[in-house]
Amino acid sequence: MRKQLTEMLKGTLEGIVLAILAKQPAYGYEITAGLRDRGFTDIAEGTVYALLIRIEQRGLVDVEKVPSEKGPPRKVFALNAEGRTYLEEFWRTWDFLAERIADLHEGEK
């Protein structure tokens, strides 16, 4: 099951992170901690940071450098209008797929 979970997360992690950012701006470690709090315990920080770079490059988030008490400034990510539009499409796609998968699963019983 672990391999299937990893593969499925690859396709959905971006939407999951955007959903976290829709609630409030956050920096990388906060996002990783939020994922872990929600049961995504096997997601590495490096995976989250690479994803944050991609969504920043695609213009889905705004980034602000905020001073840190420990070390260099933190990059705080906030979902912007383009990111909200993308997240809405993610949820429509998720609902579409979830309904069809549930239909298939019910058909097996």
Buried (B, 14 or more C-beta within 10 A) or exposed (E): EEEEEEEEBEEBBBBBBBBBBEEEBBBBEBBBEBBEEEEBEEBEBEBBBEBBEEBBEEEBBBBEEEEEEEEEEBBBBBBBEEBBEBBEEBEEEBEEEEEEEEEEEEEEE
